[in-house]
Each structure stands twice: as C-alpha cells, then as structure tokens.
Amino acid sequence: MNLKEMMELMEAKELKEVKDLKELVLKQGSNVLGVQSSLFELEKNMGKKDNKDELELKIIELEEKTLLLEKEVKNKQRDPEELQIIRQVLLKIIEEKFTDINRSMETKIQQIKNENSQEIASLKQIIQQKDELISSLQETITKNYEEMLTLKQNINQANMKTNGIIQSIGMKLNEVDQDFGQKIQGLDQAMRKTDNKCKDLEDRIAKFDINGSDQLNKIEEFGKTLQNLIDEKAKEKEEKKLQHSQLLSIQTDFNKKVSDLRNEFFNLHHDQVEKIKKVDDLNVTIKNSVDSMKVELKFLNSSTFKKGSFVNIDNEWKVTTKYPCCGTKCVNTESPYGTCKSRNGFIQLTTDGTIRYIKCAEGKVNKFPLITAANQFKKPVNCNVFSLFYFELKLKLEEGITSDQKSLAFGLANNSDTIKMWPLSSIIHYQMQNENIPQSFTLENFTWSDDDVVGCCLIYPPSRVENKMPYVFYTQNGKQICKAIVLEGNNNYYQPFIQVTGYAVETNFGHDLDAKPFSFDISKHLVAEEFYEFY
C-alpha cells in the first residue's frame, strides 16, 4: 500500500468518526435541551403551587398577625402567662405549618430528581460514548502513525537501495517525514488537550446539581463548551485534512521526481549501455582488424608465405590438330598412340604418358606438333598463400636423330598470351595480349645437354596481396635459370604446352612426389623481391 492509498483510507476513517461524533453531539444537545425544558417546567410548577417566596410571605403575615394579636392582648391587658401560652401555641402552629410545607417541598424536589434521573444517566452515557469514541479515534491515529512509521522505514529501506542519483530526494523525504512527525505530535498534543477538557467536563458533570436558575446556567455553559469542543474538533479535522493534502501533494511530487529521476537514470543507463556496446563493438572490430593484421603480418613474414604452395593437378597430354601429322590428321587426341599413316615424323603418346617421337621415313618430313595439357593452371580464388604450378620434362634424344632434326619449345599459353622457352637456342620469348611482335631475351651462360631436365613454374600471389602480378620462371636440372617474367596480360589461367622433334619426353606433373619427386625442389623456392626483378 503506497502513501496515497494510506492517506485516503485514514481520511475516510476520520470522516466517519467525525460524522459519528457530530450525531452524538446533536443527540447530547437534544438531551440537554430536554433537561433544560424539564427544569423550566419544574420552576414553572413550583411557581404555581408552593413558591418559597410565597411561603416566606405567609410566615411574615403570620408574624404580623401575631404581633397584632399581642398588641390586642396588651390593649386588653391580658395576663402575661396567658400571652406566653398563646405565643407558644402560635409558634407551634407556625412550626408545624412550616414543617409540612418544607416536607412537601422536599418531596416535590425528590420527585423532580427522580423524574430527571434517566436524562442525567443518559447524558452521562452519552459522555461516556463520546470518551470511547475519542479513545477509538486516538487509537486510530496512533495506528495510522505506526503505519506511517512503518511506511517511513520501507521508504528508508528503498532509499538505501537507490543509487547516488536520488540521494537528494531521500534527504527531502526525511525532511518531510520529520515535518510530518512534528505535525503528528501537534495532533497528539491537541488530543491531550481534548482529553483534559473532557475530563474537566466529567468532573463538572459529576458535580452537577439542579438548584434552579444556577443549574440552568451550568447547562448552558456546558452546551457552549460542548459546541466549542465540536468547533475545535472540526478545526482540527480541517487542519488534519490540510496536512494530509499537503503530505499527499509532497508524496505526489516526490513520486514524480523519483519517476523522472528513474526515467532519466534509465535513459542515461540505456545510453551508457549503448555507448559501451558501441565501444565494445568498436573494440571487437579493432581487435579483429589488429588480429587480422597480425596474422597477415606474421603470414607475410613467415617462410610459409614466402614459400609457394604447390597446387597438384591431375594432368595429361593431348595431341592437338593445330599442327597435324598429315592431311588426314591420323594422329590426334582420340588416336594418340598410333603413327602417321603418311609416314611423316610425328609424336606418339604411350600408355605411361611418355612422349615418343617417330622419325619420318625417307623422303618424308619431320613435323613439329603441338601438345597441350588436358587441364589448365587456373588462378586461385580467396587463397591466402602463393600458389605454385609446376611441371618438368626429362629429355632423351631418339636414336637416329641428327642435330638438325631435333627441336624443343615448351611453356604456358592462353587465348592471348604465350611464354615459351627454346632451350636449344637459349632463348625465352613472350607475347602478351596478342602483341604483333613478341619480346625475347637470351639466357646468359646457358648450356644444353640432350638428357637435361627442364621445368616451367607459374606463381600466383595470394588474393589479399594487391599490386602483385603472377610470374613465370624456368628451371634446368633442379636450378632456376632465369629471372621471373611478370604476366601482365590476361592471367586468369594458363595451359602448359610442348612442341618437340627428335626427343623422347618423360613428363612429371607432380602426381606422386613421394615416388617421383621433381628435380627442382619447389619447397625451397622463396618468394622474395629479387624474384620480382622481372625482365
């Protein structure tokens, strides 16, 4: 139950108690008016029948008659003893008459008292009920005060749980509670005054005695005192109602301030949480970026990055018809294991993948065929390392082949670019984007033997590395024999090829490096800036 509901409940109880008190006072006033009417009637009856003044007047008249009688006796010169007897007789008669009148007067007074005893008892009962009602009201106020103290403790406990933002409101509440306590103490003092007045009324009622007009004045004074008490209670009620209204207003303002502070605190807390969340997200983003940069830096500095990762592709040679053996193209991809029916010199593929060259018959021509790999070397996507494609050719001169009958060219090509090495001429030439005139350079200090092992290596940079192009270099007998050749043209894919006459060629695409390793150790090839010193 909050303070507002408690105030409304207290106000409803007090309104009912005041209403009951008013009804009781009205009833008491009616009884007092009844007593006043009875007293007026008593005085009226006493005036009609045996008034005290009338009795005294009769006694005076009797005494005057006695004196006249004495004068007459004196005039008649009665005997003194006789006069004394007469006087005694008269006095006895007067005494008896006065006794009868006095007895009758007391009887009537007692009768009046008996007749009004019920009204007096009723008035005492009303006063007792008033005292009980006042006591009940005091208990209610005490209970409400205790509940208010309990509420104060609850508010204090709530304030202890509230953070520093609403400490000032807690101090304000304490001031309000102190002011309320002082006002409650004022009410207690007022109630004590009321109790004292009620006790005084009880004492005065206990001493109440009806003796004519004096008692009527006392009753009127009692009525005025009672009315003053009613007025004071009404005034106290108004003051208490005003205090309750002020307390309710203070509580409403307090609740509003607390609500505003809580909303402000919630908004601040929400904004703070959002800011912290943004900072955390930013920290996570920065951390991820830093971690990524660290990984990349570590990767760039690692030997793994500097070393190319070999891409193993299952591959084989296919005979093209670009440079056929004869007009019938009898040796082709569908029939690579035969010989030229026209007996021209041409290659022959064996089942183990070796390329043989069949020398032409007398009077025929040794052709220079083109053989391409079945699968291309394609540019990797989302790759974090240097990708290395490589193949080697182990040469052996066929029997009966003279120096003018042997020739060899091999390399990489696509639909617009060609990179080709001529070992017997110590020349490498390349043509990019279908240039009309190919470029070439001569290999210095290069020597050739008919049983050499030569190779061609293609290196693609990682996807994340920008401004770096793929490059090609050649090997001989396990060593790199030239600087790298940058591939600036269409570099999405390249296809290995070979053109040969007079040589048997054993090809190694790296299918099983454990059983048949390359002559060139690809694991030791480091990607360094020196290899980007291109021709």
N, C-alpha and C positions, 0 to 999 in steps of 0.2 A: 504494500500500500504506500503510495507516494504521499508527499506532504499536502498536496492539493486535496486529494481524496480524504485525508485525515481531517483537514480543516473543515471541509464540507460536512463530514459526519459530526464533528464537535459542534458546529453551528446548528445543525438540525436538532441535536440533543438539547442544546441550551435553549433554542426557541421553544421546544416542547415544555421544558422545565419552567421557563418564564410564563408561558401560557397557563400552565397548571397553577403557578403562584398567583397570577392575576385572578384566576377563577376563585382560588381560596380566599384571596383578599376581599374580592367582591362579596363572597359568602359571609366572610367575617364582618364586613361593613354592614351587611343586611342584618346580621345578628346584633351588632352594636346599635343599629337604628331601632331594632326590636326592643332592646333593653332600654334605650332612651325613651321609646314610646311607653313602655311599662312604667318607668319612673315618673314620666309626666302624668300618666293615668293615676299612679299612686298618689302623687301630690294633689291631683285634682280631687280624688276621693277623700283624701284627708282634709282638704279644704271644705268639702261639702258636709262631712259628718262631724268629726271631733278635731278641730284645729287646735293646736297648742295655744295660740294667742287667745282664742275664744275661751279656752279653759282658764287661762290666767285672768282674763277679763271677768269671768264669773266669780273667781276667787276674790278679786278686788271688790266686786259688787257685794259679795257676801260679807267681806270685812267691813265695807262701808255700812251695810245694814246692821252689822254687829255694833259698830261704833254708834250708829243712830239709836240702836236699842239701849246701849249703855247710857247714852245721853238721856234717853227717855227714862231709864231706871233712875239715873241721878236726879232727873227732874221730879220723878215720883218719889225720891228719897227711899229707894229700896234698901234692904238690908245688904251690907257688903258680902256677907256669906252667901246670900241668895244670888247676888250678882256673880260671885265666883263660880257657883254651881252652874249658873246659866252659861257663863263663858266656857266652862269645861265641856258642857253639853254641846254648845255650838262648835267648839273646836273638834270634838269627836265626830260631830256630823260632817264638818268640813273635811276632816282627815279621811273618813270613810268614803265620802264622795270623791275626793282626790285619788284615793287608792283604787276605787272602781274605774275611774277614768284612766288612770295610769295603766291598770291591768288591761283594760280594753285596748289602749294604745299599743302596748307591747304585743298583745295578741295579734292585732292587725299588722304590726311591723313584721312579726314572725311569719304571718301568713304571706305577706308580700315577699319575704325572703324565700319561703318555700316555693311560692309561685315562680320566682325568677331563678331558682337554683339550677334548673335544667338549662336555661340560657347561659348562665355563668359557666356551668360544666361544659356546654357546647363550645363556648368561647375558649375555654382552656384547652379543649380537644383540638380546636382549630389552630390555636397557637402551637400545640404540640406537633400537629401535622406540618405546620409551617417549619418548625425546627427540624423535623425529619426531612422535609423537602430540601431545606438549606443544607443539612448534613449530606444528603444524597448528591446535591449539586457540588458540594465541596469535594466529595469522593470522586465524582465525575471529573472535576477539574484536576484533582490530584492524579487520577488515572491518565487523563489526557496529557498532563505534564510528564508523567512517567513514560508514556508512549512517545512524547516529544523528545525526551532524553534518549530513549532507545533509538528513535529516528536520527537524533544527533550522532549517536555512536555509529550507526550504519553509514551516515554521511561521512563521518570522520574516517571510517574504515575504507570507504570508497575513495576519499581524498588521498589516503595513504597509497592506494594503488594507482592513482593518477600521476602522470609524469610531471616534470617541471613546468610544462606549458600552462597548466591550470592551477599552479600553486597560489597565484594571486586571488583566484576565485575561492579557493579553500579558505584563505585568510578572511575574505569578505564574508563567507558563510559563518566563520567563527564569530565575527563581529555581530552578525545578525542573530546568531544563537545567544550571545551574551545579552544583546538588547532584549531578545525575547524572554530570557531568564529574568531580567530586571522587571519586565512588564508582568510576568507571571508572579514575581514576588510582590509587585504592587497590587495585583489581584488578590493575592493571599492576605496582604495587609488590609485590603478593603473588606475581605470576607471576615477577617478577625474583628474589624470594627462593626460589621453587621452582627456578628455573634454577640459582641458586647452589648449592642443595642437591644438585641433580642433578649439577652439575659436581664437587661435593665427592665424591659417590658414585663418579663416574667415576674421580676421582683415587685414591680408596681401592680401587676395583676394579683399577685399573692396578697398584697396589702389592700387590695380593692375592697371597699366597703361602701354601701349605699347609705348615704345620710343627706338626702335632699339635693339641693342645687349644687353643693360642693362635689358630689359624686358625678353629677351630670357634666360638670366642667372637666373632671378627670377623664370621663369617657370621651368627651370632645377632644381633649388633649391627646388621648390615646389614638383616636381616629386620625388626627393631624400627624402624629408621629408615625402611624402606620402608613399614611399616604406619603410622608417624606421618605419612609423606607422603600415604598414602591417606586417612588421617583428616583431614589438613589440606585435601586436595582436596575431600573430602566436605563439610567445614565451609564451605569457600569456595563450593562449589556451593549449599549451603543459604542462605548469605548472599546469593549472587547471585540465587538464586530468590526470596528475600525482597525483594531490591531490585527485581527485575523485577515482583514482585507489587505492591510499593509504587508503582513507576512506572506500572504498568497501572492501579492504583486512582486515582493522580493524574490520569492521562490520561482515565480514565472520568469522574472528577469535572469535569475541565476541559471535556471534550466536552459533559457535561450542562449545565455553566454556560454554555458557548458556545451550546448549543442553546436553553437557557432565555433567554439574552440575545437571541439571534437572533429567537426567537418573540416576546419582549417588544418588541424593536425593530420586528419586522414588525407586531405589533398596534398599537404606537404609530404606526408609519408609516401603517398602514391607517386608524387613527382620524384621524390628521392629514390624510391624503388625503381621507377622508370629510368632515372638518370644512372643509377647503379647498374641496372640491367644493360643500358646502352654502353656504359663504361666497360662492363663485363664482356658484352658482345664485341666491343672495340678491342678490348684486351685479347679476347679469344682470336679475333681476326688478325691482330698484330702478332700474337704468339704463333698463329698458324703460318702467317707470312714469314715471320722470323725463322720458324722451324723449317718451312719450305726452303727459305734462302739458305739456311744452314745445311739442309740436306743437299740442296743444289750445289752449294759451295764445296761441301765435302765430296759430293759426287764429281764436281769439276776438278777437284784436287786429287781425287783417288786414282789409283792405277787402273781401276775398273773402267772409269770414264775414259781415261787416256787409251785404254786398250779397246780395240774393236771387238764386238761380239759377233762371232761367226753365225751366219744365217744358213742353216743346212737345208738345201732344196733337193728333192729327188729329181734328178735330171738325166737326160739322154740326148743323143744327137739325132737330127733328122736331115735327110737329104732334100734340098730344095731343087726346084726346076728352073731357077733363075739362070744358071749356067749348066745346061743339061749335057749328058754324055754324047748324045746324038739327036737327030731329028725326032726319033721315036721316043726319046726320054725313057728308055727302058730301065734305067736305074733311078729309082725315086723313093719317096718315103714309104709307099706301100710295098715296094720291092727293093729294099736297100741291100740285100745280101747277094744279089746277082752281079753279073758283069755286063759290060756293054756289048750288045749283040753286033754292033758295028766295029768292035774290037779297038775302039779308041781307049786311050789311057784314062782311067777313072777310079774313083774311090769305091771301096766295098766295106760295108759295116759288118762286123762279126757279132756273134751272139753274146760275147763278153763285153761288147762296147768298144772294142778296138777298131780303129780306122786303118784299113789296109789300102795301099794304092797299087792298082793293077796297071803295069806298064803297057803301052799300046803296042799293037803288032806293027810289023814293018810296013811302012807306007801310011800308017795312021798317025793320029795326033794325040798327045797327052793333054787332056783337058784340065782346067783349073776350077774345080767345082766349089760351090758354097754350101757349107754345112752349118746349120743353126741349132741351138739348144731348144728342146721342147718347151721348157718353162723359163720365163723371164725373171730377171732380178728387179723386183718392184720396190719402190720407195716405201719404207715402213711408215705406219701412221701411229701417232701417240707413243712413240718409242723414246725412252729416256737415255739410251746409250748409243754409241756409234755402232752402226750395223755394217758388218763386213761380209761381202760376197767375193768368192774366190774360186778359181778353177786352175788346174795345172795340166800341162801337156808334156808327156815324156816321148821324145822323138827317137826314131831309129830309121836309118836310110835303107830303103828297099834294095834288094840285090839287083845289079844290072843298071842302076840309076847313075847316070853321069852328072857332073856338076852343073851342066847346063839344063838338066832335066828336073832339078829339084827347086822347089819354091815353097815358101810358108808365109802366111799372114793370119793374124788372129787378134781378137779384141771384142769390143762391145758396140752395139748399134741399136738405134730405134728408128722411128719413121722420119727423123730429121737430122739426127746426129750420128757420127761414126768416129770411133777411136780405134786405130789399127797399128799394130807393130809388124815391121818387116825385119825379122832377126838377121836374115842373110845379108841384108843391106844396111843394118844398124840404123834403121830409120823408124821413127814414130810419127805418124801424121794423124791429124784430127780435123774434122769438118763439122761445124755447128750451124744449126738452123739452115741447112741446105745452102751453105755458102758456095759460091761458084768456084772459088779457089781454095782448096784445103791448105791448112797450115801444117808444117812438119819441122822436125828437128832431128839432128843426128846424134846418136849416142856416142859419147867420147869414151875412148879406151875400152871399147866393147869388142870382144872376140867371140867367135861362134864355133861350136863343135856339133857334129851331126847327131850326137847322143845326149845333147843338153836337155835339161828340164826347165821349161819356161812357164810362167804363170801370169794371170791378169787379175788384179784386185780392185774392187769397187767399194768405196767407203761412203755411206750416207751419215750425215751428222744427226744428233738427237733432234726430236721435233721441237724441243724448247729452245734450242740454240738458234738464234737468228743471225742473219748476215753471213752464214756459212753455207757454202755450196758443196755438193758431193764431188769426189775426186777419184781419179784412177791412177794406178801405178803398175809397173810390170816388174817381174822377178826373173832371175836366171839362177838355176842351181841353188835355190834357197836364199838368195840375196836380192834386195831391191836394187834395180839397175838404173833408175831414173827418178827425178823429182815428180811430184804429183802433178796431174793435169786436171785443172778445175773444169767442171762440167756446168757451164752457164746457160746452156740451152734448155731444151725440153728434157728434164731429168726425172720424170716420174717413173720411168722404167728403162731397162737396157736388156738386150738379148745377146748372150755370148755367141760368137761365130768363129769359124775357122775355114781358111782356104789353103789347100795343100796339094802338092805334087811330089812324088818320089819318096815320101816319108810314110812310115807306119807310125800311127799316133795312138798312144795309150792315155786316156783322159781320166782325171781324178776330180770329180765334183764334190768330194768330201762326204760321201755317203757313210763310210765307216772309217773314221780317222784312227781308231784304235788298231784296226787291222791294216789299214793302208793310209798312213799319215802323209800330209803334204811335205814336200821338200822344203818349202818355206814355212817357218814356224809362225803361224798367224797370231799365236798368243803373245808373242813378244813385240808385235807391231804396236808402237805407241803413237797415238795421235798427238803430235806436237806442232808448234808453229813452224818448225823447219820444214814440215811436210806440206805446209801451205805456201811455201815459196815456189809458186807454180811457174811453169813455163808459159 
